[in-house]
């Protein structure tokens, strides 16, 4: 079953633009926005299932240079 999740990210100072650029190149990233305060970036992700979501976060997102922390919130389905 397809799932959506909000991803809150902490990035190194001065790296938000670079992280956003790389994040937006990932096809499963529906939206990504830099914000003032914490977290530094909010994202909305789409994945086929929880395993695909975990794989994307671990291998594609957490490996982006400048990403320090991620916090994932799976959207409750109606």
mmCIF file of the N, C-alpha and C atoms, coordinates in Angstrom:
data_MODEL
# 
_entry.id   MODEL 
# 
loop_
_atom_site.group_PDB 
_atom_site.id 
_atom_site.type_symbol 
_atom_site.label_atom_id 
_atom_site.label_alt_id 
_atom_site.label_comp_id 
_atom_site.label_asym_id 
_atom_site.label_entity_id 
_atom_site.label_seq_id 
_atom_site.pdbx_PDB_ins_code 
_atom_site.Cartn_x 
_atom_site.Cartn_y 
_atom_site.Cartn_z 
_atom_site.occupancy 
_atom_site.B_iso_or_equiv 
_atom_site.pdbx_formal_charge 
_atom_site.auth_seq_id 
_atom_site.auth_comp_id 
_atom_site.auth_asym_id 
_atom_site.auth_atom_id 
_atom_site.pdbx_PDB_model_num 
ATOM 1   N N  . UNK A 1 1  ? 0.828  -1.179 0.000  1.00 0.00 ? 1  UNK A N  1 
ATOM 2   C CA . UNK A 1 1  ? 0.000  0.000  0.000  1.00 0.00 ? 1  UNK A CA 1 
ATOM 3   C C  . UNK A 1 1  ? 0.880  1.252  0.000  1.00 0.00 ? 1  UNK A C  1 
ATOM 4   N N  . UNK A 1 2  ? 0.571  2.194  -0.868 1.00 0.00 ? 2  UNK A N  1 
ATOM 5   C CA . UNK A 1 2  ? 1.351  3.424  -0.967 1.00 0.00 ? 2  UNK A CA 1 
ATOM 6   C C  . UNK A 1 2  ? 1.209  4.241  0.313  1.00 0.00 ? 2  UNK A C  1 
ATOM 7   N N  . UNK A 1 3  ? 2.292  4.886  0.697  1.00 0.00 ? 3  UNK A N  1 
ATOM 8   C CA . UNK A 1 3  ? 2.268  5.722  1.898  1.00 0.00 ? 3  UNK A CA 1 
ATOM 9   C C  . UNK A 1 3  ? 2.903  7.074  1.618  1.00 0.00 ? 3  UNK A C  1 
ATOM 10  N N  . UNK A 1 4  ? 2.516  8.048  2.437  1.00 0.00 ? 4  UNK A N  1 
ATOM 11  C CA . UNK A 1 4  ? 3.128  9.375  2.415  1.00 0.00 ? 4  UNK A CA 1 
ATOM 12  C C  . UNK A 1 4  ? 3.730  9.609  3.790  1.00 0.00 ? 4  UNK A C  1 
ATOM 13  N N  . UNK A 1 5  ? 4.771  10.427 3.826  1.00 0.00 ? 5  UNK A N  1 
ATOM 14  C CA . UNK A 1 5  ? 5.388  10.760 5.101  1.00 0.00 ? 5  UNK A CA 1 
ATOM 15  C C  . UNK A 1 5  ? 5.955  12.173 5.033  1.00 0.00 ? 5  UNK A C  1 
ATOM 16  N N  . UNK A 1 6  ? 5.872  12.857 6.164  1.00 0.00 ? 6  UNK A N  1 
ATOM 17  C CA . UNK A 1 6  ? 6.549  14.140 6.308  1.00 0.00 ? 6  UNK A CA 1 
ATOM 18  C C  . UNK A 1 6  ? 7.930  13.862 6.869  1.00 0.00 ? 6  UNK A C  1 
ATOM 19  N N  . UNK A 1 7  ? 8.914  14.547 6.309  1.00 0.00 ? 7  UNK A N  1 
ATOM 20  C CA . UNK A 1 7  ? 10.290 14.379 6.757  1.00 0.00 ? 7  UNK A CA 1 
ATOM 21  C C  . UNK A 1 7  ? 10.788 15.733 7.242  1.00 0.00 ? 7  UNK A C  1 
ATOM 22  N N  . UNK A 1 8  ? 11.204 15.796 8.500  1.00 0.00 ? 8  UNK A N  1 
ATOM 23  C CA . UNK A 1 8  ? 11.762 17.002 9.079  1.00 0.00 ? 8  UNK A CA 1 
ATOM 24  C C  . UNK A 1 8  ? 13.266 16.792 9.161  1.00 0.00 ? 8  UNK A C  1 
ATOM 25  N N  . UNK A 1 9  ? 14.028 17.768 8.677  1.00 0.00 ? 9  UNK A N  1 
ATOM 26  C CA . UNK A 1 9  ? 15.472 17.593 8.573  1.00 0.00 ? 9  UNK A CA 1 
ATOM 27  C C  . UNK A 1 9  ? 16.238 18.721 9.242  1.00 0.00 ? 9  UNK A C  1 
ATOM 28  N N  . UNK A 1 10 ? 17.296 18.336 9.916  1.00 0.00 ? 10 UNK A N  1 
ATOM 29  C CA . UNK A 1 10 ? 18.277 19.290 10.444 1.00 0.00 ? 10 UNK A CA 1 
ATOM 30  C C  . UNK A 1 10 ? 19.491 19.188 9.528  1.00 0.00 ? 10 UNK A C  1 
ATOM 31  N N  . UNK A 1 11 ? 19.970 20.345 9.049  1.00 0.00 ? 11 UNK A N  1 
ATOM 32  C CA . UNK A 1 11 ? 21.142 20.335 8.167  1.00 0.00 ? 11 UNK A CA 1 
ATOM 33  C C  . UNK A 1 11 ? 22.209 21.268 8.728  1.00 0.00 ? 11 UNK A C  1 
ATOM 34  N N  . UNK A 1 12 ? 23.431 21.065 8.267  1.00 0.00 ? 12 UNK A N  1 
ATOM 35  C CA . UNK A 1 12 ? 24.542 21.915 8.707  1.00 0.00 ? 12 UNK A CA 1 
ATOM 36  C C  . UNK A 1 12 ? 24.296 23.354 8.261  1.00 0.00 ? 12 UNK A C  1 
ATOM 37  N N  . UNK A 1 13 ? 24.762 24.285 9.062  1.00 0.00 ? 13 UNK A N  1 
ATOM 38  C CA . UNK A 1 13 ? 24.624 25.702 8.758  1.00 0.00 ? 13 UNK A CA 1 
ATOM 39  C C  . UNK A 1 13 ? 25.177 26.006 7.368  1.00 0.00 ? 13 UNK A C  1 
ATOM 40  N N  . UNK A 1 14 ? 24.389 26.724 6.578  1.00 0.00 ? 14 UNK A N  1 
ATOM 41  C CA . UNK A 1 14 ? 24.813 27.125 5.246  1.00 0.00 ? 14 UNK A CA 1 
ATOM 42  C C  . UNK A 1 14 ? 24.609 26.078 4.165  1.00 0.00 ? 14 UNK A C  1 
ATOM 43  N N  . UNK A 1 15 ? 24.040 24.920 4.489  1.00 0.00 ? 15 UNK A N  1 
ATOM 44  C CA . UNK A 1 15 ? 23.895 23.832 3.521  1.00 0.00 ? 15 UNK A CA 1 
ATOM 45  C C  . UNK A 1 15 ? 22.461 23.630 3.021  1.00 0.00 ? 15 UNK A C  1 
ATOM 46  N N  . UNK A 1 16 ? 21.515 24.435 3.482  1.00 0.00 ? 16 UNK A N  1 
ATOM 47  C CA . UNK A 1 16 ? 20.108 24.217 3.126  1.00 0.00 ? 16 UNK A CA 1 
ATOM 48  C C  . UNK A 1 16 ? 19.870 24.240 1.618  1.00 0.00 ? 16 UNK A C  1 
ATOM 49  N N  . UNK A 1 17 ? 20.428 25.215 0.903  1.00 0.00 ? 17 UNK A N  1 
ATOM 50  C CA . UNK A 1 17 ? 20.203 25.307 -0.539 1.00 0.00 ? 17 UNK A CA 1 
ATOM 51  C C  . UNK A 1 17 ? 20.725 24.070 -1.261 1.00 0.00 ? 17 UNK A C  1 
ATOM 52  N N  . UNK A 1 18 ? 21.913 23.616 -0.887 1.00 0.00 ? 18 UNK A N  1 
ATOM 53  C CA . UNK A 1 18 ? 22.504 22.440 -1.534 1.00 0.00 ? 18 UNK A CA 1 
ATOM 54  C C  . UNK A 1 18 ? 21.691 21.182 -1.228 1.00 0.00 ? 18 UNK A C  1 
ATOM 55  N N  . UNK A 1 19 ? 21.274 21.039 0.018  1.00 0.00 ? 19 UNK A N  1 
ATOM 56  C CA . UNK A 1 19 ? 20.481 19.871 0.415  1.00 0.00 ? 19 UNK A CA 1 
ATOM 57  C C  . UNK A 1 19 ? 19.140 19.895 -0.312 1.00 0.00 ? 19 UNK A C  1 
ATOM 58  N N  . UNK A 1 20 ? 18.489 21.049 -0.370 1.00 0.00 ? 20 UNK A N  1 
ATOM 59  C CA . UNK A 1 20 ? 17.208 21.160 -1.071 1.00 0.00 ? 20 UNK A CA 1 
ATOM 60  C C  . UNK A 1 20 ? 17.335 20.760 -2.537 1.00 0.00 ? 20 UNK A C  1 
ATOM 61  N N  . UNK A 1 21 ? 18.374 21.231 -3.192 1.00 0.00 ? 21 UNK A N  1 
ATOM 62  C CA . UNK A 1 21 ? 18.585 20.899 -4.612 1.00 0.00 ? 21 UNK A CA 1 
ATOM 63  C C  . UNK A 1 21 ? 18.660 19.389 -4.808 1.00 0.00 ? 21 UNK A C  1 
ATOM 64  N N  . UNK A 1 22 ? 19.462 18.724 -4.006 1.00 0.00 ? 22 UNK A N  1 
ATOM 65  C CA . UNK A 1 22 ? 19.619 17.269 -4.133 1.00 0.00 ? 22 UNK A CA 1 
ATOM 66  C C  . UNK A 1 22 ? 18.359 16.523 -3.704 1.00 0.00 ? 22 UNK A C  1 
ATOM 67  N N  . UNK A 1 23 ? 17.690 17.020 -2.691 1.00 0.00 ? 23 UNK A N  1 
ATOM 68  C CA . UNK A 1 23 ? 16.463 16.399 -2.213 1.00 0.00 ? 23 UNK A CA 1 
ATOM 69  C C  . UNK A 1 23 ? 15.384 16.443 -3.296 1.00 0.00 ? 23 UNK A C  1 
ATOM 70  N N  . UNK A 1 24 ? 15.261 17.561 -3.968 1.00 0.00 ? 24 UNK A N  1 
ATOM 71  C CA . UNK A 1 24 ? 14.241 17.731 -5.011 1.00 0.00 ? 24 UNK A CA 1 
ATOM 72  C C  . UNK A 1 24 ? 14.512 16.892 -6.253 1.00 0.00 ? 24 UNK A C  1 
ATOM 73  N N  . UNK A 1 25 ? 15.715 16.373 -6.394 1.00 0.00 ? 25 UNK A N  1 
ATOM 74  C CA . UNK A 1 25 ? 16.039 15.491 -7.520 1.00 0.00 ? 25 UNK A CA 1 
ATOM 75  C C  . UNK A 1 25 ? 15.574 14.056 -7.288 1.00 0.00 ? 25 UNK A C  1 
ATOM 76  N N  . UNK A 1 26 ? 15.178 13.724 -6.076 1.00 0.00 ? 26 UNK A N  1 
ATOM 77  C CA . UNK A 1 26 ? 14.707 12.379 -5.751 1.00 0.00 ? 26 UNK A CA 1 
ATOM 78  C C  . UNK A 1 26 ? 13.239 12.291 -6.170 1.00 0.00 ? 26 UNK A C  1 
ATOM 79  N N  . UNK A 1 27 ? 12.903 11.369 -7.069 1.00 0.00 ? 27 UNK A N  1 
ATOM 80  C CA . UNK A 1 27 ? 11.540 11.303 -7.605 1.00 0.00 ? 27 UNK A CA 1 
ATOM 81  C C  . UNK A 1 27 ? 10.443 11.146 -6.549 1.00 0.00 ? 27 UNK A C  1 
ATOM 82  N N  . UNK A 1 28 ? 10.732 10.481 -5.462 1.00 0.00 ? 28 UNK A N  1 
ATOM 83  C CA . UNK A 1 28 ? 9.716  10.242 -4.431 1.00 0.00 ? 28 UNK A CA 1 
ATOM 84  C C  . UNK A 1 28 ? 9.459  11.452 -3.537 1.00 0.00 ? 28 UNK A C  1 
ATOM 85  N N  . UNK A 1 29 ? 10.253 12.497 -3.690 1.00 0.00 ? 29 UNK A N  1 
ATOM 86  C CA . UNK A 1 29 ? 10.071 13.716 -2.891 1.00 0.00 ? 29 UNK A CA 1 
ATOM 87  C C  . UNK A 1 29 ? 9.044  14.595 -3.607 1.00 0.00 ? 29 UNK A C  1 
ATOM 88  N N  . UNK A 1 30 ? 7.854  14.685 -3.013 1.00 0.00 ? 30 UNK A N  1 
ATOM 89  C CA . UNK A 1 30 ? 6.766  15.467 -3.602 1.00 0.00 ? 30 UNK A CA 1 
ATOM 90  C C  . UNK A 1 30 ? 6.985  16.961 -3.376 1.00 0.00 ? 30 UNK A C  1 
ATOM 91  N N  . UNK A 1 31 ? 7.447  17.318 -2.176 1.00 0.00 ? 31 UNK A N  1 
ATOM 92  C CA . UNK A 1 31 ? 7.711  18.709 -1.829 1.00 0.00 ? 31 UNK A CA 1 
ATOM 93  C C  . UNK A 1 31 ? 8.896  18.775 -0.878 1.00 0.00 ? 31 UNK A C  1 
ATOM 94  N N  . UNK A 1 32 ? 9.619  19.897 -0.939 1.00 0.00 ? 32 UNK A N  1 
ATOM 95  C CA . UNK A 1 32 ? 10.706 20.146 0.016  1.00 0.00 ? 32 UNK A CA 1 
ATOM 96  C C  . UNK A 1 32 ? 10.863 21.652 0.149  1.00 0.00 ? 32 UNK A C  1 
ATOM 97  N N  . UNK A 1 33 ? 10.890 22.116 1.401  1.00 0.00 ? 33 UNK A N  1 
ATOM 98  C CA . UNK A 1 33 ? 10.942 23.551 1.663  1.00 0.00 ? 33 UNK A CA 1 
ATOM 99  C C  . UNK A 1 33 ? 11.889 23.848 2.820  1.00 0.00 ? 33 UNK A C  1 
ATOM 100 N N  . UNK A 1 34 ? 12.714 24.878 2.640  1.00 0.00 ? 34 UNK A N  1 
ATOM 101 C CA . UNK A 1 34 ? 13.549 25.365 3.739  1.00 0.00 ? 34 UNK A CA 1 
ATOM 102 C C  . UNK A 1 34 ? 12.692 26.270 4.611  1.00 0.00 ? 34 UNK A C  1 
ATOM 103 N N  . UNK A 1 35 ? 12.940 26.235 5.913  1.00 0.00 ? 35 UNK A N  1 
ATOM 104 C CA . UNK A 1 35 ? 12.167 27.026 6.874  1.00 0.00 ? 35 UNK A CA 1 
ATOM 105 C C  . UNK A 1 35 ? 13.116 27.726 7.836  1.00 0.00 ? 35 UNK A C  1 
ATOM 106 N N  . UNK A 1 36 ? 12.626 28.798 8.444  1.00 0.00 ? 36 UNK A N  1 
ATOM 107 C CA . UNK A 1 36 ? 13.374 29.437 9.514  1.00 0.00 ? 36 UNK A CA 1 
ATOM 108 C C  . UNK A 1 36 ? 13.113 28.661 10.793 1.00 0.00 ? 36 UNK A C  1 
ATOM 109 N N  . UNK A 1 37 ? 14.106 28.533 11.630 1.00 0.00 ? 37 UNK A N  1 
ATOM 110 C CA . UNK A 1 37 ? 13.945 27.797 12.876 1.00 0.00 ? 37 UNK A CA 1 
ATOM 111 C C  . UNK A 1 37 ? 14.212 26.312 12.672 1.00 0.00 ? 37 UNK A C  1 
ATOM 112 N N  . UNK A 1 38 ? 13.720 25.511 13.599 1.00 0.00 ? 38 UNK A N  1 
ATOM 113 C CA . UNK A 1 38 ? 13.914 24.063 13.543 1.00 0.00 ? 38 UNK A CA 1 
ATOM 114 C C  . UNK A 1 38 ? 12.604 23.389 13.245 1.00 0.00 ? 38 UNK A C  1 
ATOM 115 N N  . UNK A 1 39 ? 12.574 22.435 12.379 1.00 0.00 ? 39 UNK A N  1 
ATOM 116 C CA . UNK A 1 39 ? 13.683 21.910 11.597 1.00 0.00 ? 39 UNK A CA 1 
ATOM 117 C C  . UNK A 1 39 ? 14.048 22.855 10.454 1.00 0.00 ? 39 UNK A C  1 
ATOM 118 N N  . UNK A 1 40 ? 15.154 22.576 9.806  1.00 0.00 ? 40 UNK A N  1 
ATOM 119 C CA . UNK A 1 40 ? 15.628 23.428 8.714  1.00 0.00 ? 40 UNK A CA 1 
ATOM 120 C C  . UNK A 1 40 ? 14.863 23.190 7.416  1.00 0.00 ? 40 UNK A C  1 
ATOM 121 N N  . UNK A 1 41 ? 14.465 21.942 7.188  1.00 0.00 ? 41 UNK A N  1 
ATOM 122 C CA . UNK A 1 41 ? 13.770 21.568 5.952  1.00 0.00 ? 41 UNK A CA 1 
ATOM 123 C C  . UNK A 1 41 ? 12.599 20.659 6.285  1.00 0.00 ? 41 UNK A C  1 
ATOM 124 N N  . UNK A 1 42 ? 11.455 20.938 5.641  1.00 0.00 ? 42 UNK A N  1 
ATOM 125 C CA . UNK A 1 42 ? 10.291 20.061 5.697  1.00 0.00 ? 42 UNK A CA 1 
ATOM 126 C C  . UNK A 1 42 ? 10.142 19.419 4.321  1.00 0.00 ? 42 UNK A C  1 
ATOM 127 N N  . UNK A 1 43 ? 9.855  18.125 4.287  1.00 0.00 ? 43 UNK A N  1 
ATOM 128 C CA . UNK A 1 43 ? 9.627  17.449 3.018  1.00 0.00 ? 43 UNK A CA 1 
ATOM 129 C C  . UNK A 1 43 ? 8.399  16.564 3.094  1.00 0.00 ? 43 UNK A C  1 
ATOM 130 N N  . UNK A 1 44 ? 7.790  16.311 1.937  1.00 0.00 ? 44 UNK A N  1 
ATOM 131 C CA . UNK A 1 44 ? 6.685  15.373 1.831  1.00 0.00 ? 44 UNK A CA 1 
ATOM 132 C C  . UNK A 1 44 ? 7.119  14.284 0.864  1.00 0.00 ? 44 UNK A C  1 
ATOM 133 N N  . UNK A 1 45 ? 7.106  13.050 1.333  1.00 0.00 ? 45 UNK A N  1 
ATOM 134 C CA . UNK A 1 45 ? 7.603  11.912 0.560  1.00 0.00 ? 45 UNK A CA 1 
ATOM 135 C C  . UNK A 1 45 ? 6.479  10.966 0.187  1.00 0.00 ? 45 UNK A C  1 
ATOM 136 N N  . UNK A 1 46 ? 6.648  10.292 -0.944 1.00 0.00 ? 46 UNK A N  1 
ATOM 137 C CA . UNK A 1 46 ? 5.743  9.230  -1.379 1.00 0.00 ? 46 UNK A CA 1 
ATOM 138 C C  . UNK A 1 46 ? 6.562  7.963  -1.534 1.00 0.00 ? 46 UNK A C  1 
ATOM 139 N N  . UNK A 1 47 ? 5.999  6.845  -1.130 1.00 0.00 ? 47 UNK A N  1 
ATOM 140 C CA . UNK A 1 47 ? 6.692  5.558  -1.304 1.00 0.00 ? 47 UNK A CA 1 
ATOM 141 C C  . UNK A 1 47 ? 5.654  4.466  -1.503 1.00 0.00 ? 47 UNK A C  1 
ATOM 142 N N  . UNK A 1 48 ? 6.087  3.370  -2.112 1.00 0.00 ? 48 UNK A N  1 
ATOM 143 C CA . UNK A 1 48 ? 5.182  2.243  -2.357 1.00 0.00 ? 48 UNK A CA 1 
ATOM 144 C C  . UNK A 1 48 ? 4.751  1.562  -1.062 1.00 0.00 ? 48 UNK A C  1 
ATOM 145 N N  . UNK A 1 49 ? 5.659  1.492  -0.090 1.00 0.00 ? 49 UNK A N  1 
ATOM 146 C CA . UNK A 1 49 ? 5.359  0.843  1.185  1.00 0.00 ? 49 UNK A CA 1 
ATOM 147 C C  . UNK A 1 49 ? 6.390  1.288  2.216  1.00 0.00 ? 49 UNK A C  1 
ATOM 148 N N  . UNK A 1 50 ? 6.262  0.778  3.444  1.00 0.00 ? 50 UNK A N  1 
ATOM 149 C CA . UNK A 1 50 ? 7.172  1.217  4.503  1.00 0.00 ? 50 UNK A CA 1 
ATOM 150 C C  . UNK A 1 50 ? 8.614  0.806  4.257  1.00 0.00 ? 50 UNK A C  1 
ATOM 151 N N  . UNK A 1 51 ? 8.814  -0.332 3.629  1.00 0.00 ? 51 UNK A N  1 
ATOM 152 C CA . UNK A 1 51 ? 10.171 -0.778 3.316  1.00 0.00 ? 51 UNK A CA 1 
ATOM 153 C C  . UNK A 1 51 ? 10.829 0.158  2.297  1.00 0.00 ? 51 UNK A C  1 
ATOM 154 N N  . UNK A 1 52 ? 10.086 0.545  1.274  1.00 0.00 ? 52 UNK A N  1 
ATOM 155 C CA . UNK A 1 52 ? 10.614 1.469  0.262  1.00 0.00 ? 52 UNK A CA 1 
ATOM 156 C C  . UNK A 1 52 ? 10.899 2.840  0.874  1.00 0.00 ? 52 UNK A C  1 
ATOM 157 N N  . UNK A 1 53 ? 10.044 3.257  1.798  1.00 0.00 ? 53 UNK A N  1 
ATOM 158 C CA . UNK A 1 53 ? 10.254 4.532  2.483  1.00 0.00 ? 53 UNK A CA 1 
ATOM 159 C C  . UNK A 1 53 ? 11.550 4.497  3.291  1.00 0.00 ? 53 UNK A C  1 
ATOM 160 N N  . UNK A 1 54 ? 11.723 3.449  4.065  1.00 0.00 ? 54 UNK A N  1 
ATOM 161 C CA . UNK A 1 54 ? 12.938 3.319  4.870  1.00 0.00 ? 54 UNK A CA 1 
ATOM 162 C C  . UNK A 1 54 ? 14.184 3.286  3.991  1.00 0.00 ? 54 UNK A C  1 
ATOM 163 N N  . UNK A 1 55 ? 14.121 2.539  2.917  1.00 0.00 ? 55 UNK A N  1 
ATOM 164 C CA . UNK A 1 55 ? 15.267 2.438  2.003  1.00 0.00 ? 55 UNK A CA 1 
ATOM 165 C C  . UNK A 1 55 ? 15.614 3.803  1.409  1.00 0.00 ? 55 UNK A C  1 
ATOM 166 N N  . UNK A 1 56 ? 14.592 4.545  0.991  1.00 0.00 ? 56 UNK A N  1 
ATOM 167 C CA . UNK A 1 56 ? 14.826 5.865  0.417  1.00 0.00 ? 56 UNK A CA 1 
ATOM 168 C C  . UNK A 1 56 ? 15.480 6.797  1.434  1.00 0.00 ? 56 UNK A C  1 
ATOM 169 N N  . UNK A 1 57 ? 14.969 6.808  2.648  1.00 0.00 ? 57 UNK A N  1 
ATOM 170 C CA . UNK A 1 57 ? 15.510 7.708  3.668  1.00 0.00 ? 57 UNK A CA 1 
ATOM 171 C C  . UNK A 1 57 ? 16.948 7.337  4.017  1.00 0.00 ? 57 UNK A C  1 
ATOM 172 N N  . UNK A 1 58 ? 17.207 6.060  4.200  1.00 0.00 ? 58 UNK A N  1 
ATOM 173 C CA . UNK A 1 58 ? 18.539 5.612  4.613  1.00 0.00 ? 58 UNK A CA 1 
ATOM 174 C C  . UNK A 1 58 ? 19.572 5.762  3.501  1.00 0.00 ? 58 UNK A C  1 
ATOM 175 N N  . UNK A 1 59 ? 19.210 5.402  2.267  1.00 0.00 ? 59 UNK A N  1 
ATOM 176 C CA . UNK A 1 59 ? 20.213 5.388  1.201  1.00 0.00 ? 59 UNK A CA 1 
ATOM 177 C C  . UNK A 1 59 ? 20.262 6.645  0.337  1.00 0.00 ? 59 UNK A C  1 
ATOM 178 N N  . UNK A 1 60 ? 19.137 7.349  0.214  1.00 0.00 ? 60 UNK A N  1 
ATOM 179 C CA . UNK A 1 60 ? 19.116 8.521  -0.668 1.00 0.00 ? 60 UNK A CA 1 
ATOM 180 C C  . UNK A 1 60 ? 19.143 9.847  0.080  1.00 0.00 ? 60 UNK A C  1 
ATOM 181 N N  . UNK A 1 61 ? 18.502 9.906  1.235  1.00 0.00 ? 61 UNK A N  1 
ATOM 182 C CA . UNK A 1 61 ? 18.361 11.190 1.920  1.00 0.00 ? 61 UNK A CA 1 
ATOM 183 C C  . UNK A 1 61 ? 19.411 11.385 3.011  1.00 0.00 ? 61 UNK A C  1 
ATOM 184 N N  . UNK A 1 62 ? 19.577 10.413 3.882  1.00 0.00 ? 62 UNK A N  1 
ATOM 185 C CA . UNK A 1 62 ? 20.548 10.576 4.967  1.00 0.00 ? 62 UNK A CA 1 
ATOM 186 C C  . UNK A 1 62 ? 21.988 10.625 4.470  1.00 0.00 ? 62 UNK A C  1 
ATOM 187 N N  . UNK A 1 63 ? 22.226 10.236 3.235  1.00 0.00 ? 63 UNK A N  1 
ATOM 188 C CA . UNK A 1 63 ? 23.578 10.285 2.674  1.00 0.00 ? 63 UNK A CA 1 
ATOM 189 C C  . UNK A 1 63 ? 23.882 11.610 1.965  1.00 0.00 ? 63 UNK A C  1 
ATOM 190 N N  . UNK A 1 64 ? 22.903 12.512 1.882  1.00 0.00 ? 64 UNK A N  1 
ATOM 191 C CA . UNK A 1 64 ? 23.148 13.813 1.263  1.00 0.00 ? 64 UNK A CA 1 
ATOM 192 C C  . UNK A 1 64 ? 24.108 14.597 2.161  1.00 0.00 ? 64 UNK A C  1 
ATOM 193 N N  . UNK A 1 65 ? 25.207 15.116 1.592  1.00 0.00 ? 65 UNK A N  1 
ATOM 194 C CA . UNK A 1 65 ? 26.144 15.894 2.397  1.00 0.00 ? 65 UNK A CA 1 
ATOM 195 C C  . UNK A 1 65 ? 25.453 17.097 3.047  1.00 0.00 ? 65 UNK A C  1 
ATOM 196 N N  . UNK A 1 66 ? 25.628 17.240 4.337  1.00 0.00 ? 66 UNK A N  1 
ATOM 197 C CA . UNK A 1 66 ? 25.030 18.341 5.076  1.00 0.00 ? 66 UNK A CA 1 
ATOM 198 C C  . UNK A 1 66 ? 23.842 17.923 5.929  1.00 0.00 ? 66 UNK A C  1 
ATOM 199 N N  . UNK A 1 67 ? 23.253 16.754 5.640  1.00 0.00 ? 67 UNK A N  1 
ATOM 200 C CA . UNK A 1 67 ? 22.129 16.279 6.445  1.00 0.00 ? 67 UNK A CA 1 
ATOM 201 C C  . UNK A 1 67 ? 22.669 15.757 7.773  1.00 0.00 ? 67 UNK A C  1 
ATOM 202 N N  . UNK A 1 68 ? 22.163 16.309 8.869  1.00 0.00 ? 68 UNK A N  1 
ATOM 203 C CA . UNK A 1 68 ? 22.608 15.887 10.195 1.00 0.00 ? 68 UNK A CA 1 
ATOM 204 C C  . UNK A 1 68 ? 21.597 14.965 10.874 1.00 0.00 ? 68 UNK A C  1 
ATOM 205 N N  . UNK A 1 69 ? 20.306 15.261 10.744 1.00 0.00 ? 69 UNK A N  1 
ATOM 206 C CA . UNK A 1 69 ? 19.266 14.456 11.389 1.00 0.00 ? 69 UNK A CA 1 
ATOM 207 C C  . UNK A 1 69 ? 18.019 14.441 10.526 1.00 0.00 ? 69 UNK A C  1 
ATOM 208 N N  . UNK A 1 70 ? 17.272 13.339 10.595 1.00 0.00 ? 70 UNK A N  1 
ATOM 209 C CA . UNK A 1 70 ? 15.964 13.265 9.962  1.00 0.00 ? 70 UNK A CA 1 
ATOM 210 C C  . UNK A 1 70 ? 14.956 12.756 10.987 1.00 0.00 ? 70 UNK A C  1 
ATOM 211 N N  . UNK A 1 71 ? 13.720 13.202 10.826 1.00 0.00 ? 71 UNK A N  1 
ATOM 212 C CA . UNK A 1 71 ? 12.625 12.786 11.700 1.00 0.00 ? 71 UNK A CA 1 
ATOM 213 C C  . UNK A 1 71 ? 11.431 12.521 10.789 1.00 0.00 ? 71 UNK A C  1 
ATOM 214 N N  . UNK A 1 72 ? 10.977 11.286 10.710 1.00 0.00 ? 72 UNK A N  1 
ATOM 215 C CA . UNK A 1 72 ? 9.940  10.873 9.766  1.00 0.00 ? 72 UNK A CA 1 
ATOM 216 C C  . UNK A 1 72 ? 8.601  10.695 10.460 1.00 0.00 ? 72 UNK A C  1 
ATOM 217 N N  . UNK A 1 73 ? 7.557  11.217 9.819  1.00 0.00 ? 73 UNK A N  1 
ATOM 218 C CA . UNK A 1 73 ? 6.191  11.110 10.339 1.00 0.00 ? 73 UNK A CA 1 
ATOM 219 C C  . UNK A 1 73 ? 5.286  10.569 9.242  1.00 0.00 ? 73 UNK A C  1 
ATOM 220 N N  . UNK A 1 74 ? 4.880  9.316  9.360  1.00 0.00 ? 74 UNK A N  1 
ATOM 221 C CA . UNK A 1 74 ? 4.025  8.695  8.358  1.00 0.00 ? 74 UNK A CA 1 
ATOM 222 C C  . UNK A 1 74 ? 2.613  9.269  8.489  1.00 0.00 ? 74 UNK A C  1 
ATOM 223 N N  . UNK A 1 75 ? 2.030  9.620  7.340  1.00 0.00 ? 75 UNK A N  1 
ATOM 224 C CA . UNK A 1 75 ? 0.689  10.188 7.312  1.00 0.00 ? 75 UNK A CA 1 
ATOM 225 C C  . UNK A 1 75 ? -0.334 9.090  7.583  1.00 0.00 ? 75 UNK A C  1 
ATOM 226 N N  . UNK A 1 76 ? -1.276 9.373  8.493  1.00 0.00 ? 76 UNK A N  1 
ATOM 227 C CA . UNK A 1 76 ? -2.346 8.424  8.786  1.00 0.00 ? 76 UNK A CA 1 
ATOM 228 C C  . UNK A 1 76 ? -3.309 8.415  7.591  1.00 0.00 ? 76 UNK A C  1 
ATOM 229 N N  . UNK A 1 77 ? -3.625 7.233  7.104  1.00 0.00 ? 77 UNK A N  1 
ATOM 230 C CA . UNK A 1 77 ? -4.530 7.105  5.952  1.00 0.00 ? 77 UNK A CA 1 
ATOM 231 C C  . UNK A 1 77 ? -5.975 7.236  6.407  1.00 0.00 ? 77 UNK A C  1 
ATOM 232 N N  . UNK A 1 78 ? -6.780 7.902  5.593  1.00 0.00 ? 78 UNK A N  1 
ATOM 233 C CA . UNK A 1 78 ? -8.220 8.048  5.896  1.00 0.00 ? 78 UNK A CA 1 
ATOM 234 C C  . UNK A 1 78 ? -8.955 6.743  5.660  1.00 0.00 ? 78 UNK A C  1 
# 
